[in-house]
Amino acid sequence: MPVGRASDRRRRARRGEDPAERRSERARRTGSGKGTGKRPQSAARSRQRSSTAGAFKLSSTRRAAGLAMLVCVMALSVSVPLRTYLSQRAELEDQQQRRAELLQQVRELEQRKQELSDPAQVEAEARARLGYVRPGETPYIVEVPTEPPAPPPPVEPADDGVPWYEDLWNSVMRKGS
């Protein structure tokens, strides 16, 4: 039994009210007579709306529009952070690739540093790249041609001012040879 009903019965018992008195008082407040059985039209309409309208007394079209707007707002509120997340993720991958390249470059430079810490290697580099020689040595430079010499260009006949068609006619008639 609900808590509210028990307390109402106790209250009624103390006051000495009976259910018949309560019904008559309710009928006076609503304005309808006891024997008519009619309800006010506004109460009937509100009950009809509440039974067909659903939550918040909205029609199904309005509920669908509200739901569509809610979905759109949620999609827009998620799209900006999602785009930011994806761009930052791509940027992170680029930075990790760049970091790997730099680590490889550092390893190569440390290896080169180890090579150049040897005095014999430094001397060999100086001789090969800079052409250094020790005192008393005679340097010789041999230049080897990288490609064979190009053949001379073909000699073109001298242009004597005769048009091509006359040259052709002369060659057919065997003149000028």
C-alpha atoms as a printed R data frame, in Angstrom:
    type eleno elety resid chain resno       x      y        z
1   ATOM     1    CA   MET     A     1   0.000  0.000    0.000
2   ATOM     2    CA   PRO     A     2   1.477  3.384   -0.948
3   ATOM     3    CA   VAL     A     3   2.590  5.662    1.813
4   ATOM     4    CA   GLY     A     4   0.400  8.577    0.705
5   ATOM     5    CA   ARG     A     5  -2.864  6.633    0.931
6   ATOM     6    CA   ALA     A     6  -2.268  5.375    4.420
7   ATOM     7    CA   SER     A     7  -1.579  8.857    5.671
8   ATOM     8    CA   ASP     A     8  -4.752 10.157    3.919
9   ATOM     9    CA   ARG     A     9  -6.920  7.521    5.640
10  ATOM    10    CA   ARG     A    10  -5.523  8.396    8.990
11  ATOM    11    CA   ARG     A    11  -6.147 12.052    8.314
12  ATOM    12    CA   ARG     A    12  -9.735 11.335    7.266
13  ATOM    13    CA   ALA     A    13 -10.333  9.207   10.297
14  ATOM    14    CA   ARG     A    14  -9.212 12.034   12.531
15  ATOM    15    CA   ARG     A    15 -11.396 14.600   10.774
16  ATOM    16    CA   GLY     A    16 -14.366 12.347   10.653
17  ATOM    17    CA   GLU     A    17 -14.899 12.702    6.893
18  ATOM    18    CA   ASP     A    18 -16.513 10.061    4.850
19  ATOM    19    CA   PRO     A    19 -15.998  9.344    1.136
20  ATOM    20    CA   ALA     A    20 -19.432 10.689    0.154
21  ATOM    21    CA   GLU     A    21 -18.639 14.152    1.529
22  ATOM    22    CA   ARG     A    22 -15.368 14.146   -0.298
23  ATOM    23    CA   ARG     A    23 -17.013 13.325   -3.651
24  ATOM    24    CA   SER     A    24 -19.541 16.113   -3.275
25  ATOM    25    CA   GLU     A    25 -16.803 18.572   -2.454
26  ATOM    26    CA   ARG     A    26 -14.830 17.456   -5.506
27  ATOM    27    CA   ALA     A    27 -17.921 17.856   -7.687
28  ATOM    28    CA   ARG     A    28 -18.389 21.417   -6.457
29  ATOM    29    CA   ARG     A    29 -14.795 22.300   -7.242
30  ATOM    30    CA   THR     A    30 -14.908 20.966  -10.788
31  ATOM    31    CA   GLY     A    31 -18.289 22.531  -11.440
32  ATOM    32    CA   SER     A    32 -20.108 19.419  -12.586
33  ATOM    33    CA   GLY     A    33 -23.243 18.023  -11.004
34  ATOM    34    CA   LYS     A    34 -23.343 14.709   -9.200
35  ATOM    35    CA   GLY     A    35 -25.786 12.964  -11.434
36  ATOM    36    CA   THR     A    36 -24.859 14.429  -14.848
37  ATOM    37    CA   GLY     A    37 -21.684 12.412  -15.351
38  ATOM    38    CA   LYS     A    38 -20.302 15.025  -17.718
39  ATOM    39    CA   ARG     A    39 -16.802 16.283  -17.573
40  ATOM    40    CA   PRO     A    40 -15.693 19.713  -18.654
41  ATOM    41    CA   GLN     A    41 -14.524 19.793  -22.255
42  ATOM    42    CA   SER     A    42 -11.079 21.155  -21.411
43  ATOM    43    CA   ALA     A    43 -10.337 18.189  -19.140
44  ATOM    44    CA   ALA     A    44 -11.471 15.733  -21.826
45  ATOM    45    CA   ARG     A    45  -9.332 17.413  -24.454
46  ATOM    46    CA   SER     A    46  -6.256 17.459  -22.246
47  ATOM    47    CA   ARG     A    47  -6.694 13.783  -21.514
48  ATOM    48    CA   GLN     A    48  -7.075 13.044  -25.227
49  ATOM    49    CA   ARG     A    49  -3.908 14.978  -26.015
50  ATOM    50    CA   SER     A    50  -1.946 13.315  -23.270
51  ATOM    51    CA   SER     A    51  -2.985  9.875  -24.418
52  ATOM    52    CA   THR     A    52  -1.971 10.489  -28.070
53  ATOM    53    CA   ALA     A    53   0.799 13.072  -27.737
54  ATOM    54    CA   GLY     A    54   3.264 11.123  -25.623
55  ATOM    55    CA   ALA     A    55   6.157 12.716  -23.769
56  ATOM    56    CA   PHE     A    56   6.080 16.477  -23.226
57  ATOM    57    CA   LYS     A    57   2.702 16.652  -25.033
58  ATOM    58    CA   LEU     A    58   4.309 16.959  -28.490
59  ATOM    59    CA   SER     A    59   3.030 15.476  -31.718
60  ATOM    60    CA   SER     A    60   5.022 12.711  -33.385
61  ATOM    61    CA   THR     A    61   6.212 15.090  -36.138
62  ATOM    62    CA   ARG     A    62   7.538 17.545  -33.597
63  ATOM    63    CA   ARG     A    63   9.191 14.760  -31.653
64  ATOM    64    CA   ALA     A    64  10.843 13.482  -34.848
65  ATOM    65    CA   ALA     A    65  12.044 16.994  -35.738
66  ATOM    66    CA   GLY     A    66  13.395 17.467  -32.233
67  ATOM    67    CA   LEU     A    67  15.146 14.131  -32.395
68  ATOM    68    CA   ALA     A    68  16.639 14.993  -35.798
69  ATOM    69    CA   MET     A    69  17.908 18.308  -34.456
70  ATOM    70    CA   LEU     A    70  19.384 16.546  -31.443
71  ATOM    71    CA   VAL     A    71  21.190 14.059  -33.695
72  ATOM    72    CA   CYS     A    72  22.524 16.904  -35.879
73  ATOM    73    CA   VAL     A    73  23.782 18.846  -32.864
74  ATOM    74    CA   MET     A    74  25.457 15.746  -31.486
75  ATOM    75    CA   ALA     A    75  27.052 14.967  -34.864
76  ATOM    76    CA   LEU     A    76  28.394 18.511  -35.162
77  ATOM    77    CA   SER     A    77  29.673 18.508  -31.611
78  ATOM    78    CA   VAL     A    78  31.521 15.240  -32.264
79  ATOM    79    CA   SER     A    79  32.837 16.098  -35.742
80  ATOM    80    CA   VAL     A    80  35.156 18.956  -34.715
81  ATOM    81    CA   PRO     A    81  36.999 17.019  -31.988
82  ATOM    82    CA   LEU     A    82  37.141 13.968  -34.250
83  ATOM    83    CA   ARG     A    83  38.702 15.995  -37.062
84  ATOM    84    CA   THR     A    84  41.208 17.474  -34.604
85  ATOM    85    CA   TYR     A    85  42.013 14.004  -33.265
86  ATOM    86    CA   LEU     A    86  42.605 12.591  -36.739
87  ATOM    87    CA   SER     A    87  44.789 15.510  -37.835
88  ATOM    88    CA   GLN     A    88  46.840 15.286  -34.646
89  ATOM    89    CA   ARG     A    89  47.194 11.558  -35.153
90  ATOM    90    CA   ALA     A    90  48.528 12.090  -38.680
91  ATOM    91    CA   GLU     A    91  50.874 14.787  -37.401
92  ATOM    92    CA   LEU     A    92  52.088 12.428  -34.674
93  ATOM    93    CA   GLU     A    93  52.868  9.749  -37.257
94  ATOM    94    CA   ASP     A    94  54.830 12.300  -39.324
95  ATOM    95    CA   GLN     A    95  56.769 13.395  -36.253
96  ATOM    96    CA   GLN     A    96  57.555  9.792  -35.337
97  ATOM    97    CA   GLN     A    97  58.820  9.140  -38.866
98  ATOM    98    CA   ARG     A    98  60.932 12.309  -38.714
99  ATOM    99    CA   ARG     A    99  62.298 11.203  -35.332
100 ATOM   100    CA   ALA     A   100  63.283  7.799  -36.754
101 ATOM   101    CA   GLU     A   101  65.077  9.507  -39.660
102 ATOM   102    CA   LEU     A   102  66.930 11.810  -37.265
103 ATOM   103    CA   LEU     A   103  67.954  8.874  -35.056
104 ATOM   104    CA   GLN     A   104  69.339  7.098  -38.123
105 ATOM   105    CA   GLN     A   105  71.234 10.251  -39.079
106 ATOM   106    CA   VAL     A   106  72.646 10.538  -35.543
107 ATOM   107    CA   ARG     A   107  73.857  6.909  -35.703
108 ATOM   108    CA   GLU     A   108  75.576  7.578  -39.041
109 ATOM   109    CA   LEU     A   109  77.234 10.733  -37.713
110 ATOM   110    CA   GLU     A   110  78.449  8.938  -34.569
111 ATOM   111    CA   GLN     A   111  79.913  6.198  -36.752
112 ATOM   112    CA   ARG     A   112  81.621  8.855  -38.888
113 ATOM   113    CA   LYS     A   113  82.951 10.488  -35.720
114 ATOM   114    CA   GLN     A   114  84.431  7.149  -34.626
115 ATOM   115    CA   GLU     A   115  86.092  6.764  -38.029
116 ATOM   116    CA   LEU     A   116  87.601 10.249  -37.889
117 ATOM   117    CA   SER     A   117  88.974  9.709  -34.383
118 ATOM   118    CA   ASP     A   118  91.642  7.454  -35.992
119 ATOM   119    CA   PRO     A   119  94.637  9.561  -37.220
120 ATOM   120    CA   ALA     A   120  95.270  7.190  -40.139
121 ATOM   121    CA   GLN     A   121  91.737  7.714  -41.405
122 ATOM   122    CA   VAL     A   122  92.107 11.500  -41.136
123 ATOM   123    CA   GLU     A   123  95.321 11.341  -43.155
124 ATOM   124    CA   ALA     A   124  93.704  9.166  -45.825
125 ATOM   125    CA   GLU     A   125  90.762 11.594  -46.061
126 ATOM   126    CA   ALA     A   126  93.105 14.578  -46.376
127 ATOM   127    CA   ARG     A   127  95.094 12.876  -49.146
128 ATOM   128    CA   ALA     A   128  92.036 11.714  -51.099
129 ATOM   129    CA   ARG     A   129  89.759 14.722  -50.779
130 ATOM   130    CA   LEU     A   130  92.160 17.622  -50.370
131 ATOM   131    CA   GLY     A   131  95.203 16.380  -52.250
132 ATOM   132    CA   TYR     A   132  97.633 16.770  -49.298
133 ATOM   133    CA   VAL     A   133 101.084 15.219  -49.543
134 ATOM   134    CA   ARG     A   134 103.832 14.709  -46.971
135 ATOM   135    CA   PRO     A   135 106.946 16.761  -47.150
136 ATOM   136    CA   GLY     A   136 109.373 15.295  -49.674
137 ATOM   137    CA   GLU     A   137 106.697 13.492  -51.713
138 ATOM   138    CA   THR     A   138 106.057 14.469  -55.304
139 ATOM   139    CA   PRO     A   139 102.396 14.601  -56.248
140 ATOM   140    CA   TYR     A   140 101.308 13.413  -59.674
141 ATOM   141    CA   ILE     A   141  97.855 14.091  -61.061
142 ATOM   142    CA   VAL     A   142  96.677 11.820  -63.837
143 ATOM   143    CA   GLU     A   143  93.651 12.976  -65.699
144 ATOM   144    CA   VAL     A   144  91.780 10.194  -67.414
145 ATOM   145    CA   PRO     A   145  89.254 11.187  -70.035
146 ATOM   146    CA   THR     A   146  85.804 10.181  -68.917
147 ATOM   147    CA   GLU     A   147  84.355  9.694  -72.421
148 ATOM   148    CA   PRO     A   148  85.868  9.217  -75.876
149 ATOM   149    CA   PRO     A   149  86.250 12.308  -78.049
150 ATOM   150    CA   ALA     A   150  83.229 13.160  -80.114
151 ATOM   151    CA   PRO     A   151  83.487 12.649  -83.882
152 ATOM   152    CA   PRO     A   152  83.751 15.845  -85.896
153 ATOM   153    CA   PRO     A   153  80.426 17.162  -87.191
154 ATOM   154    CA   PRO     A   154  79.615 16.280  -90.808
155 ATOM   155    CA   VAL     A   155  80.597 18.884  -93.348
156 ATOM   156    CA   GLU     A   156  77.592 20.497  -94.950
157 ATOM   157    CA   PRO     A   157  77.850 21.630  -98.551
158 ATOM   158    CA   ALA     A   158  78.284 25.303  -99.010
159 ATOM   159    CA   ASP     A   159  75.160 27.159  -99.991
160 ATOM   160    CA   ASP     A   160  75.807 28.855 -103.362
161 ATOM   161    CA   GLY     A   161  72.472 30.723 -103.400
162 ATOM   162    CA   VAL     A   162  70.749 28.275 -105.777
163 ATOM   163    CA   PRO     A   163  67.204 27.238 -104.780
164 ATOM   164    CA   TRP     A   164  66.598 23.614 -103.909
165 ATOM   165    CA   TYR     A   165  64.456 22.857 -106.925
166 ATOM   166    CA   GLU     A   166  67.278 23.935 -109.270
167 ATOM   167    CA   ASP     A   167  69.656 21.663 -107.374
168 ATOM   168    CA   LEU     A   168  67.165 18.863 -107.849
169 ATOM   169    CA   TRP     A   169  66.816 19.590 -111.595
170 ATOM   170    CA   ASN     A   170  70.550 19.776 -112.007
171 ATOM   171    CA   SER     A   171  71.026 16.447 -110.249
172 ATOM   172    CA   VAL     A   172  68.421 14.858 -112.544
173 ATOM   173    CA   MET     A   173  70.028 16.320 -115.702
174 ATOM   174    CA   ARG     A   174  73.540 15.617 -114.382
175 ATOM   175    CA   LYS     A   175  74.600 19.160 -114.713
176 ATOM   176    CA   GLY     A   176  77.165 20.664 -112.446
177 ATOM   177    CA   SER     A   177  78.804 17.349 -111.477
